[in-house]
Amino acid sequence: MSYHNDFVPHHGIRAPRAYLHTDAPRLALDGDWRFRLSPVADTPDDFAAPDFDDSGWDTLAVPCHWPLRGYGNPWYTNVVYPFPVDPPHPPEENPTGDHRVAFDVPEDWAGRRVVLRFEGVESCAKVWLNGAELGFFTGSRLPAEFDVTPRPGRNVLAVRVHQWSAASYLEDQDQWWLPGIFRSVTLEARGDLDDVFVHASYRDGQGTLLVDAPVPATVSVPALGISVAAGEEVTVPVEPWSAELPRLYDATVATDSETVRLRIGFRTVSIEDGVLLVNGEPLPLRGVNRHEFHPDHGRAVPYETMREDVLLMKRHNINAVRTSHYPPHPAFLDLCDELGLWVIDECDLETHGFVFTGWERNPSDVPEWRESYVDRMRRTLERDKNHPSIVLWSLGNESHTGANLAAMADWVRERDPSRPVHYEGDADCAYVDVYSRMYATHAEVDKIGQEPGMPFLQCEYAHAMGNGPGGLAEYVALFDRYPRIAGGFVWEWIDHGLRHPALEYAYGGDYGEPLHDGNFVIDGLLLPDRTPSPGLLDVKKVYEPIRISFVDGRVTVEELRPVPPLRFEWSAGAESGELDLSSGSAPLPPVDGLLTVRAVLASDQPWADAGHEITWAQHQAAPPDPSVVTGSDRPQRTADGFSFGAGEFDRFGRLRAFGGLAVGAPHLALWRAPTDNDRGENAHLDQTWHALGLHRLTHRLDGVSAGETLVVRERTAPAALARGAGVTYEWASAGDGLALTVSVEPDGEWPEPIGKLAITMPLPASIERVTWFGRGPGEAYPDTGHATRTGRWESTVDDLQTPYIRPQENGRRADVRWAELTSADGRGLRVAGDFAFTARRWTDADLAAAKHRNELTAGDSVWLTIDVGQQGIGTASCGPGALPEYVLTLRKTTFTVVLSPVVDA
């Protein structure tokens, strides 16, 4: 049997050990390697010979994924396997990359033990050194080491990598399938400290330290005055480690031949009365799931990018990461230790595709796979065991259940009883320590919070795909309410859009994959270039570690999680100042109008500078006056219609010009370009709207009358249906403009949700700028936009758009009192009232038809939509739909907006 279709996970590799920062000499083998790609696995392996002529081969940089360097194509699936489900056999068509690199070892390495280490190879590798076979390994996101004996002078390392192997059945992890040597390869001249295991607990101001080592060694922690032998336990006063205050102590473990540098954090994880605790306090996980991803490099993420990710998380009040669905690069965990993030470290395991077989032959309960399962957990834990940031071990993801998972849990508890075991797929909680769910509804979470039992967490919730997620604030309110609920992790951190020369960013199907899951891989809080989406800004607000409120003439602050020293700033119009909230409250500043209070860092932190905003709140002293100033104009008949103030109307009473601008008549709109959540399997709103014909409404004129006001009556309805709506547009004089009152009367029963309740009208393409007073600067929908605040904002029409990778409804500005849309010459239109709006250079139909951003091109108009209601966003792309209070149905409605001309003074 060939090694790549065997149940055996590896042969010839060393026992797993911790990733150590050591002074042992190390030689990096990263760089230019020689490379050849073959379409099948069974090709001659003569290339491993040291004298093989590879001059005709290409050059490939290592680490990398070869499909991202022009060799074959990436392939995205979420759940389905892209090959027949016939374990343990991979497909016969199995792209195979042969790699060769020559290197010289330092002369002073002679006689020393040398270890060859691979940090990550997808999905199976066979290795030769100087023509001698060393062995093979699987486990794409796991390290593998070989004992080697390099010779003086030139050495040749040869590696054969298969895209598919038996192990691919264990790695169905909702991501691009990207073969290659994608993490570093090193040689290390070993000393005698092959492994170190740090045990550092905390209780009542005291830290207890014990460091295991395989040989006699000295453990030194200078800041604590510790110098003891390895294996000796010592207790001293310490500051504990936490995500909020990540206190690390520099330490060394030394022998005569080697010194290992450690950064030790003291903390204790425990479970008491169904509550997950760290250092005796409830652990509030306000987290995010993180795949490793870069739009150019795939999972070969540069260190600078990893660091920026952690900094972005900290700056957006995220305090926890689940490493979905495999151990990350070890440097990422170092950053979590240093900067402060709680971590659920997940094993490199998922067999989700077996769901389509009814879980028949699922490896989780097949004895032949047990060695692979336990091996993967062993290699995860041993590599990462010394990180204080890791507070739970996760067995993997979406692999159903079975004896092999239970065996993994048993091994973890024996090896490291200091951390609880997590696995969402154990529905009966037979072998885990926490009850974990994905996408439980708000009602379910509320019910669970009230019941006794294990600590509960949502390892995935609030699916951040496209516009959304909605319902975040309501979830976090439940997390805050119940001690049993440890919190949750938004799915996920970043859109996995691969940079593409024609499409900007590609997703499933863009490389001609015969079987794929489309844009389901575009589901992050960051766009692929790491631009924060509106969803990430909402996460920052709802994950706020303190809450500012206004009660009985006072500003109060409640601490939800520990925070660094803060400064509280207030502003109201041109006035500003600081508040002393050291006692928890202070009188409201004596100002009228809109008050904004901001909590900012009082001093520099490792993750942000002084002045960085943590959170904010607003207080409106007096509500705005909604009354409309009446005018004296009356509609006048003209040869071809009506003239009324700044408006010109055709003979059917439909607007055609306003203030000298060529505009179009407003019409009722009930549809929006579907969001990913509208298309979601738990909503199917796009199908509902299509069946109702909301995207193809027709407008029949029923009558026009002119007196004190101009009244136009229409019936709006889709073809093929008897249902519709009577709509009355009444224009009245209002100051220097016109007040438009829109009255909607449903005709027939409309129980289904609709997209929006709005009017849409075209404006000249010369409109460039928008200024408004309302919520901003970003978009907001009924259950999103928590990050938006009330104020005066400015934008271009183009910058109003949120550039989601798959175009969809976006860019709505909410709770608007007035908006001005103007051209470069200062002329334009002002709208006042109580409304929300979007302004785009394309229609909703254009937006819905586009699959990628490059397909959106400016038309002959700017389309202004004024709405008084939108369907909530929800998270139904992979979770529950909008909460009942955010569901929009067609109802009897009347609203008024005032249109006025804008002329540059």
PyMOL commands that set and color helices and strands:
alter all, ss='L'
color gray80, all
select helices_A, chain A and resi 3-5+46-48+66-69+107-109+166-170+222-224+303-315+330-339+352-357+363-365+367-384+403-415+442-450+472-481+518-521+534-542+685-692+694-696+798-800+844-849+853-855+884-886
alter helices_A, ss='H'
color red, helices_A
select strands_A, chain A and resi 10-11+21-22+26-28+31-38+58-62+75-77+96-104+114-118+121-122+124-129+132-138+144-148+154-162+175-177+180-181+185-189+197-203+206-212+218-221+226-229+234-237+249-254+259-264+269-272+275-278+281-282+285-289+320-322+342-346+390-394+421-422+435-438+456-463+485-491+498-500+504-506+546-551+554-559+566-572+575-579+585-587+594-601+613-620+636-638+641-644+647-650+655-658+661-662+667-669+697-706+710-718+724-734+737-747+756-764+769-776+789-796+813-822+828-840+861-870+893-902
alter strands_A, ss='S'
color yellow, strands_A
deselect
rebuild
show_as cartoon
